[in-house]
Amino acid sequence: MRSVLVLTILFLFLILMIPAHLILLVVGKINEDLRYKIGKAFVYWIFRLELFVTQAKIEVKGLENVPDESVLFVSNHRSYFDILVIFNTCGKRPGFVSKKEMEKFPLLNWWMKDICCLFLDRQDLRSGMQMVKDGAQLIQSGHSMVICPEGTRNHKDELLPFKEGSLKMAEKAGCKVVPVALIDTDQLLEVRPGFDIRKGNVKVIYGEPIDIKELSKEEKKKVGAYVQNIIADTIKREKCRS
């Protein structure tokens, strides 16, 4: 029943909000930042409703570590619900870097663009370079972004290696990186076969911001691994406390 409700809410939102999206397209021609601001407000409330229906109990830690300025959030990736959890808890209403395939989903791709999401073709180096450039420009314009350098959802205890080029956006934008550790978001959906959404307890932990410019030469060479270790250590430490 919970799964049906979540899908129904999403479907109704995508259909009933077509006029709103069309208005946002016009607004974007005049003021793109205003388009993003309005789009993010709509999506924030629909995500909040979906999380309420799911009955996800979210424990947030380290929110005081998130700076006032725009940042690049770097997170492990366990579930589709990661997007909802970060968007509704980080205080920034950020855009996301998503795989290119998501751009093929009608209506959903409209709203992804309305909240300044970017689409990455992992097989096209030029696409990756353009994504870094576009993401850096968004951050410099005041829009925080989220990237999951594992590249895919991972339900194992060990994190997949973070792709080293994934943090180039922060280097180019000159912004800080905020590590995000997500725990048990996959309990809401992915740990069971099929589309079976259930309530669960979720933790999201925001780590201390990292200024890449202040890292050592060796750390800069493998900044992806550096951030991965921070997130992995945070998860292990938190699980030991539980």
N, C-alpha and C positions, 0 to 999 in steps of 0.2 A: 504493500500500500504506500509506504514511504517513497519508494522508487517511482511509482506512478505519479505521486504528487509533485515530486521534484521535476520530472520530465514535463508534466502538464504546465507547471508554472513557467518553465523555460520556454515551452512552445507558445503559450499565450503571450508572454512578453515579446518574443520575436515577431509574432504576427501583429499583435495590437499596437506595437510601438513602431511599425513601419512609417506612419506619418511623422512621428517624432524624429526618426532617423533622417528622413528626407529634409526636414527643417534644419537638422544639424548639418547636412551637406551644404545647404545654402549659407548657414551661419559660418561654416568653415571657409567659404570663399572670401568672407569679409574679415573674419577673426578666428584663426585656427585654434588659438589658445582657449577662446571662449567655447568653441565646439568641444574641445577635450574636457573642459571644466563641467559643462552640462552633461556630456556623455558619461563622465565618471560618476556624477551624482546619481544618474539613473541606475547605472550598473551597481553602485554601492548598495542601493536599497534592494535591488533584486537579489544580489548575493546574500545580503543580510536575511532576506526572507527564506532563501534556499537553505541557509545554515540553520535557521530556526526550525524549518520543517524537518530537516535532517536530525535535529536534536543533538547537534554536535556541541559538546561542552569544551570550550577552548580556553586553555590556560596560557596566558601571555606573560613572558618574562623579558626583561632587558629593554623595554620600550624606551627607557630613559637614554639608551645608547644611540637612538636614532637622531642624527643632527637635524637642525632646523632647515638646512639647505637641501637641495635635491641630491640624491645619492643613487648608487647602483646596489640594489639588494642582490646578493648571491646566495642561492639556496640549494639544498639537496632536494630531490624530487621523488616523492613517493606516491602521489595521487593526483587525480584531476582536481581534487578539493584543495590542493596546495594553493591554487590561484585565488580561490575564494577566501581562504584563511589569511593569506598575506595581504590581499587587497583590503580586507576589512579590519585588520589589526595594526598595520604598520603606521597609520596616521598620514599616509602620503597619497593614497589612491593611485598607485603607479601603473605604468604601462608594462607590458610583458614581451619578452622575445619568445616567439612561438615557431614551431616547425612550419615550413612552407605549405605542407599538406592541409593545415587548418584554414588556409585562405580559400580552399575549395568548398567550404561549408557555407551555403547560402544563408543570408540573414545574420548568422552568427559572426561571419567575417566582417559584416558591416559594423557591428557593435565593437568588435575587436579594434577596428580602425578608429572608431569614435573615442576610444580611451587610449589612443596612441600606441597600440601594440605594433610590433614589427615582426615580419615573417622571414625566416632564415631558410634558404636552400642549402642544406649541408653538403650537397654535391657540387656546388658552384662557388669557387673561391671569390669570384668577383662579387657575387651576391653577399657573401660574408663581409667583405670589405665595405660595401655600401651600407649594410646593416649597422656596422660599427660607426660609420660616419653619421648616419641618420639618428642613431641612438644617442651619440655624443651631443648632437645638436639639440635633441629633445631635453636632455639633462641640463644643458647650458641654458635652455629656455625655461627651466624651472620644473620639469616633469621627471620625477624619479622613475627608474626602470628596474625590472626584475629579470634575472637570467638564471637558469638552472644548468650549470655546466656539465652535469652528468649526461645531458643530451637525450635522456629518455627516463621514464618512470622506473624506479628501482626499489624493490621491496625487500632486498637482502639487508643484512646487518652491516655489511661492508659497503661503503660508498664506491660507485664507479669512478674511475679517474676523471678529474675535472679537465676539460679541454682548455689548454693554455691560452688559446686566442680569445676565449670567452670574456676575459676581463679587459680587453683592449679598449672597450667602450669607456671604461672608467679612466684609463690612462689618457685617452684622447680628450675626454671632457674635463679632465683635471678634477674629478669629484672623488669623494670618499666611497669606499666599499663597506657595506654593512653585511656581515655574514649572518645567515638565517638558518637555524637548525629546526627542522620540522620532525616531530615524533608522532607516530601512529595515525597520520592522516589517512593511510591506506586501510585502516580499520573501518573507515566509513564506507569503503566500496571495494577496493582492489583485492583484499585478502580472500574474497569468496568468488566462486565462478559466476559468470553472468553479471547482469546489472542489478545487484542486490544491495541497495543502500540501507545501512543501519546506523543507529545512533552510536556515539563513541566518545571517548575522552582524547583530546588532541592537545599537544603542547607546541608552542612556537616560541623560540628563544632568539632574540635579537642581540648579536654580539657587539663588542666595541668596534667603532668604525676604524677602518684601515686607510691610511694615506699612502698610496703606492710610492709616492715620491720619497717617503721616509724609510722605505725598506732598503735592505742591503742589496748589493749588486747581485748576489746569488739568489736572494729571495725574489728579486724582480724577474730573474730569468725563468723561475718556476712559480709565478705568483698564483697560478691555478692550484697547484699542489699545496701551496702555503695556506690558502683560504680553505681548501678541502680539509686539511689537518685540523684547522681551528673548529670547523663544523663537526667533524668526526669526534674530536675530543669533547666538544660540548654535549653531543648526544650521549657518549659513553658516561660522562660525568653525571648527566641528568638521570640516566637509567640506573646508575648506582645509588642515587638518592631515593629512587622510587621504592 
